Amino acid sequence: MEPSPNNQNENQQKSQTRGSRGRKRYRGRYRGNYNFANRNIPQNQYFQQNQYFNPHMHQQMLYHTEMYILSKYRNLIDINTKNASLYEKVDSNSKFFVIKSFSEEDVHKSIKYGVWSSSKNGNLTLTNAYNITKEKNGNVYLFFSCNGSGRFTGICRMKTPCDENKHFEFWTQDNKWPGLFEVEWLFIKDVPFKEFKDIIITMKDGEIKPISNSRDTQEIPFEQAKIMIERISKYQNSNTILEHFEFYDLRQENYEKNMQMSKNAENQNYQKQANNVNNYQNK
């Protein structure tokens, strides 16, 4: 049965809404299909069913994206394969937390520069956990997800405690996230929440809910976290944030150029005013 014209218009409007906010929200299942770890490029079911889909153009896009990652982020290509047995190595001295990002673009910056920052209270929670686990030779693992995405996007490990005196200038919300700590990314893959629907934990407020309902810096008990790591490790993903890296890199380049132009303009105005003052005093 084909959808009615009204439903088609309604779906088109929803798709356009997602697209217009693509910088801060996911595009759901329309977000492409890339499997860098295995070097294969499967066809996306959505595109297969789309009468306007051009297989040749799609293959070109996939090839271009993979070549971009190979040329600029070669260390990320086999990251999932290298850490496939992580779930067998984690111990009970480690701690695990959910990280909720407002923007996929911020996750891109975290992977690119190996840093992260939460809220002030979130940073305190993570730093305390880091100090406790370090004394016991454990680690702090962070399970990343974006608000409204319906999935986890990867796992990283804290490498340092948060330094409140440091500031990262490329987050999407300026001056909102104080402090900075270093991270090492271990998995980069999209895994939908439905893969964890049976994992129930006690939230910060005492309510018992599925792990997918977690808020930022929600701690995960060891046994549940170990199951999550195993499922993420074994999940056969086709989507990753890597497919958007070139887009976000270009956005950052433009942002830096605009910032430099603004600084140059401010310096010129300052110099002009200083010259005017000197000329007035010399009269």
C-alpha positions as CSV (number, residue, x, y, z in Angstrom):
1,M,0.0,0.0,0.0
2,E,1.5,3.4,-1.0
3,P,1.3,6.3,1.4
4,S,-1.3,9.0,0.8
5,P,-0.2,12.4,-0.5
6,N,-1.0,13.9,2.9
7,N,1.3,11.4,4.6
8,Q,4.0,12.0,2.0
9,N,3.8,15.8,2.6
10,E,3.9,15.3,6.4
11,N,6.9,13.0,6.2
12,Q,8.7,15.4,3.9
13,Q,8.1,18.3,6.4
14,K,9.5,16.1,9.2
15,S,12.5,15.2,7.2
16,Q,13.2,18.8,6.3
17,T,12.9,19.7,10.0
18,R,15.6,17.1,10.9
19,G,17.8,18.3,8.1
20,S,17.6,22.0,9.1
21,R,18.8,21.1,12.6
22,G,21.3,18.5,11.4
23,R,24.2,20.2,13.3
24,K,22.7,19.5,16.7
25,R,20.4,16.5,16.0
26,Y,20.7,13.2,14.3
27,R,18.9,12.3,11.1
28,G,17.9,9.0,12.4
29,R,18.1,6.1,10.0
30,Y,18.7,8.4,7.1
31,R,22.2,9.1,8.3
32,G,24.1,7.0,5.8
33,N,25.9,3.6,6.0
34,Y,29.6,3.1,6.6
35,N,31.5,0.3,8.1
36,F,35.1,1.4,8.2
37,A,36.3,-1.4,10.5
38,N,35.5,-4.1,8.0
39,R,36.1,-2.0,4.8
40,N,32.7,-3.1,3.4
41,I,30.0,-0.7,2.3
42,P,26.5,-2.3,2.6
43,Q,23.5,-0.8,1.0
44,N,21.2,1.1,3.3
45,Q,17.7,-0.3,3.4
46,Y,16.2,3.1,3.3
47,F,18.0,4.0,0.1
48,Q,17.2,0.6,-1.5
49,Q,13.5,1.4,-1.1
50,N,13.9,4.9,-2.4
51,Q,12.9,5.2,-6.1
52,Y,15.2,8.3,-6.4
53,F,18.2,6.5,-5.1
54,N,21.2,6.5,-7.4
55,P,23.5,3.5,-6.5
56,H,26.5,4.8,-8.4
57,M,26.3,8.2,-6.7
58,H,25.8,6.6,-3.4
59,Q,28.9,4.4,-3.9
60,Q,30.9,7.5,-4.8
61,M,29.8,9.3,-1.6
62,L,30.8,6.3,0.5
63,Y,34.2,6.0,-1.2
64,H,34.9,9.7,-0.8
65,T,34.0,9.5,2.9
66,E,36.2,6.5,3.6
67,M,39.1,8.1,1.7
68,Y,38.7,11.2,3.8
69,I,39.0,9.3,7.0
70,L,41.9,7.2,5.7
71,S,43.8,10.4,4.8
72,K,43.2,12.4,7.9
73,Y,42.2,10.0,10.7
74,R,43.9,6.8,9.8
75,N,44.1,5.9,13.6
76,L,40.3,5.7,13.8
77,I,39.8,3.2,10.9
78,D,40.4,-0.1,13.0
79,I,39.7,1.3,16.4
80,N,36.7,-1.0,17.0
81,T,38.6,-4.1,16.0
82,K,41.6,-3.2,18.1
83,N,39.4,-3.0,21.3
84,A,37.1,-5.8,20.4
85,S,38.1,-7.8,23.6
86,L,37.8,-4.9,26.0
87,Y,34.8,-6.5,27.8
88,E,37.1,-9.4,28.8
89,K,39.7,-7.0,30.4
90,V,37.7,-4.5,32.4
91,D,37.7,-5.2,36.1
92,S,35.5,-4.3,39.1
93,N,37.8,-1.4,40.1
94,S,36.7,0.6,37.1
95,K,33.8,2.9,37.0
96,F,31.4,3.6,34.1
97,F,29.2,6.6,33.2
98,V,26.8,7.7,30.6
99,I,27.6,11.0,28.8
100,K,24.8,12.9,27.1
101,S,26.0,15.4,24.5
102,F,23.8,18.2,23.2
103,S,25.5,18.0,19.8
104,E,27.0,15.4,17.6
105,E,29.4,18.2,16.6
106,D,30.8,18.2,20.1
107,V,31.4,14.4,20.0
108,H,33.3,15.1,16.7
109,K,35.6,17.5,18.6
110,S,36.1,15.0,21.4
111,I,37.2,12.3,19.0
112,K,39.3,14.7,17.0
113,Y,41.2,16.3,19.9
114,G,40.8,13.7,22.6
115,V,39.1,15.9,25.2
116,W,35.8,16.4,26.9
117,S,34.1,18.6,29.5
118,S,30.8,18.2,31.3
119,S,28.9,20.5,33.5
120,K,30.6,21.7,36.7
121,N,28.9,19.0,38.8
122,G,29.5,16.5,36.1
123,N,33.2,17.2,36.0
124,L,33.4,16.9,39.7
125,T,31.7,13.5,39.6
126,L,34.0,12.2,36.9
127,T,37.2,13.6,38.5
128,N,36.3,12.0,41.9
129,A,35.7,8.7,40.1
130,Y,39.0,9.0,38.2
131,N,40.9,9.6,41.4
132,I,39.3,6.7,43.2
133,T,39.9,4.2,40.3
134,K,43.4,5.4,39.8
135,E,44.4,4.4,43.3
136,K,43.1,0.9,42.5
137,N,44.6,0.7,39.0
138,G,41.2,1.0,37.5
139,N,39.7,3.2,34.7
140,V,36.8,5.4,34.1
141,Y,34.8,4.5,30.9
142,L,32.3,6.9,29.3
143,F,29.4,5.7,27.1
144,F,28.6,8.6,24.7
145,S,25.2,9.4,23.4
146,C,23.6,12.5,21.9
147,N,20.2,13.9,23.1
148,G,17.4,12.7,20.9
149,S,19.6,10.3,18.9
150,G,18.2,7.0,20.2
151,R,21.6,5.4,20.3
152,F,25.1,5.3,21.8
153,T,27.9,6.6,19.5
154,G,30.9,5.0,21.2
155,I,33.0,4.5,24.4
156,C,36.1,6.4,25.6
157,R,38.4,6.2,28.7
158,M,39.3,9.1,30.9
159,K,43.1,9.8,30.7
160,T,43.3,12.7,33.2
161,P,41.2,14.4,35.8
162,C,39.4,17.5,34.9
163,D,41.4,20.7,35.0
164,E,39.0,23.5,35.8
165,N,41.5,26.1,34.6
166,K,41.5,24.9,31.0
167,H,38.9,25.9,28.4
168,F,38.2,24.5,25.0
169,E,37.1,27.1,22.5
170,F,35.4,24.9,19.9
171,W,32.3,23.5,21.7
172,T,29.0,24.4,19.9
173,Q,27.9,26.4,23.0
174,D,30.6,29.0,23.9
175,N,31.7,29.3,27.5
176,K,29.1,26.8,28.7
177,W,31.4,23.9,29.6
178,P,34.2,24.9,32.1
179,G,37.2,22.8,32.5
180,L,38.8,20.1,30.3
181,F,40.0,16.5,30.6
182,E,41.7,14.2,28.2
183,V,40.1,11.0,26.8
184,E,41.0,8.0,24.7
185,W,38.4,6.7,22.3
186,L,38.0,3.0,22.2
187,F,34.8,2.4,20.2
188,I,33.2,4.6,17.5
189,K,30.0,3.0,16.3
190,D,26.3,3.6,16.4
191,V,24.4,1.1,18.5
192,P,20.6,1.7,19.0
193,F,19.1,1.8,22.5
194,K,16.9,-1.2,21.7
195,E,20.1,-3.4,22.0
196,F,20.1,-2.5,25.8
197,K,16.4,-2.5,26.5
198,D,16.8,-5.3,29.1
199,I,19.5,-3.4,31.1
200,I,17.7,-1.7,34.0
201,I,19.6,0.4,36.6
202,T,18.8,2.7,39.5
203,M,19.0,6.3,38.4
204,K,20.4,9.2,40.4
205,D,16.9,10.2,41.6
206,G,16.3,6.6,42.9
207,E,14.0,5.6,40.0
208,I,14.6,2.3,38.3
209,K,14.6,2.7,34.5
210,P,16.3,1.3,31.4
211,I,19.8,2.5,30.7
212,S,18.5,4.5,27.7
213,N,16.8,6.9,30.1
214,S,20.0,8.0,31.7
215,R,21.1,11.6,32.1
216,D,24.6,13.0,31.8
217,T,27.1,11.4,34.2
218,Q,24.7,8.7,35.3
219,E,26.9,5.9,36.8
220,I,26.4,2.3,35.5
221,P,27.0,-0.7,37.8
222,F,29.9,-2.9,36.8
223,E,27.9,-6.0,35.7
224,Q,25.6,-4.0,33.5
225,A,28.5,-1.9,32.1
226,K,30.4,-5.1,31.2
227,I,27.4,-6.4,29.3
228,M,27.1,-3.1,27.4
229,I,30.7,-3.1,26.4
230,E,30.3,-6.7,25.1
231,R,27.2,-5.8,23.1
232,I,28.8,-2.7,21.7
233,S,31.9,-4.6,20.8
234,K,30.0,-7.4,19.0
235,Y,27.3,-5.2,17.3
236,Q,27.6,-5.2,13.5
237,N,27.1,-1.5,12.9
238,S,26.8,0.2,9.6
239,N,26.6,3.8,10.8
240,T,29.2,5.9,12.6
241,I,29.9,9.6,13.3
242,L,32.9,9.3,11.0
243,E,30.7,9.8,8.0
244,H,30.1,13.4,9.2
245,F,33.8,14.3,10.0
246,E,34.5,16.1,6.8
247,F,31.4,18.3,7.2
248,Y,32.3,19.2,10.8
249,D,35.9,19.8,9.9
250,L,34.8,22.3,7.2
251,R,32.5,24.0,9.7
252,Q,35.3,24.4,12.1
253,E,37.7,25.8,9.5
254,N,35.1,28.4,8.5
255,Y,34.5,29.2,12.2
256,E,38.2,29.7,12.8
257,K,38.5,31.9,9.7
258,N,35.6,34.1,10.9
259,M,37.1,34.3,14.4
260,Q,40.4,35.4,13.0
261,M,38.8,38.0,10.7
262,S,36.9,39.3,13.7
263,K,40.1,39.6,15.8
264,N,41.9,41.3,12.9
265,A,39.0,43.8,12.6
266,E,39.1,44.5,16.3
267,N,42.8,45.0,16.2
268,Q,42.5,47.4,13.3
269,N,39.8,49.4,15.1
270,Y,41.9,49.5,18.3
271,Q,44.9,50.7,16.3
272,K,42.9,53.3,14.5
273,Q,41.5,54.6,17.8
274,A,45.0,54.7,19.3
275,N,46.3,56.6,16.3
276,N,43.5,59.1,16.6
277,V,44.3,59.7,20.3
278,N,48.0,60.2,19.5
279,N,47.2,62.6,16.7
280,Y,44.9,64.6,19.0
281,Q,47.5,64.7,21.7
282,N,50.2,65.9,19.3
283,K,48.2,68.8,18.1
